[in-house]
Amino acid sequence: MPEGQGEKKAVFPSPSPFIRPERPEERRWPSPTPLPTVPTEDVGKVLKQILNRLDAIEKRLEKIEKMLIEKQLTP
């Protein structure tokens, strides 16, 4: 047999410039356990608690920021 008669060359298409690579967040595995179902009434309460906690954190950060500025001003 002559060379290349029984062989087929592997043809790989060139990558298309229009296909964007996958982002890591798009390749996430599904959650192994189902998420808990939260009644819609509780969602509002939970969001309110989160906002209250964030407000408290913001107030503490403002106090810390003021202390640091005062320390920098006093040599």
Buried (B, 14 or more C-beta within 10 A) or exposed (E): EEEEEEEEEEEEEEEEEEEEEEEEEEEEEEEEEEEEEEEEEEEEEEEEEEEEEEEEEEEEEEEEEEEEEEEEEEE
